[in-house]
Amino acid sequence: MRGPRIDDPDLPLRLLFDRWPEAAAVFLSRKMLCLGCPISPFHTVMDACAEYGIDEAAFRADLRAAVAG
């Protein structure tokens, strides 16, 4: 069984932060309050980007770069 993938469109933010804590910096640099939000177990990257009006493709590229090191 494979583990979670950073590009999984259904990946809840809470799981993303648990698996890749370094991804939090990408959210915080954009002043996104997803880290610690009670909705993060239910929201995805797509939801967060829509909520904050952020280009999802560019945001995901930044996430991949952050977790790649």
KACORNOR-V584730 format. One record per residue. N is the residue number from 0. SS is DSSP state (H for helix, E for strand, L for the rest). PHI is phi as a letter, one per 40 degrees, with the letter a starting at -180 (* if undefined). NEAR is the number of other ideal C-beta (glycine too) atoms within 8 Angstrom. Layout:
n/ss/phi/near
N/SS/PHI/NEAR
N/SS/PHI/NEAR
This chain:
n/ss/phi/near
0/L/*/2
1/L/c/3
2/L/c/5
3/L/c/8
4/L/b/7
5/L/c/12
6/L/c/6
7/L/c/7
8/L/c/7
9/L/c/5
10/L/c/12
11/L/c/11
12/H/d/14
13/H/d/8
14/H/c/10
15/H/d/13
16/H/c/12
17/H/c/6
18/H/c/7
19/L/b/10
20/H/d/6
21/H/c/7
22/H/c/13
23/H/d/9
24/H/c/8
25/H/c/11
26/H/c/11
27/H/c/9
28/H/c/6
29/L/b/9
30/L/f/5
31/L/c/10
32/L/c/6
33/L/c/10
34/L/c/10
35/L/g/5
36/L/c/9
37/L/c/4
38/L/c/6
39/L/d/13
40/L/c/9
41/L/b/5
42/L/c/12
43/L/b/10
44/H/d/13
45/H/d/8
46/H/c/8
47/H/c/14
48/H/c/12
49/H/c/8
50/H/c/7
51/H/c/8
52/L/g/5
53/L/b/10
54/L/c/6
55/H/c/10
56/H/c/6
57/H/c/8
58/H/c/13
59/H/c/11
60/H/c/8
61/H/c/9
62/H/c/13
63/H/c/10
64/H/c/7
65/H/c/11
66/H/c/10
67/H/c/5
68/L/h/2
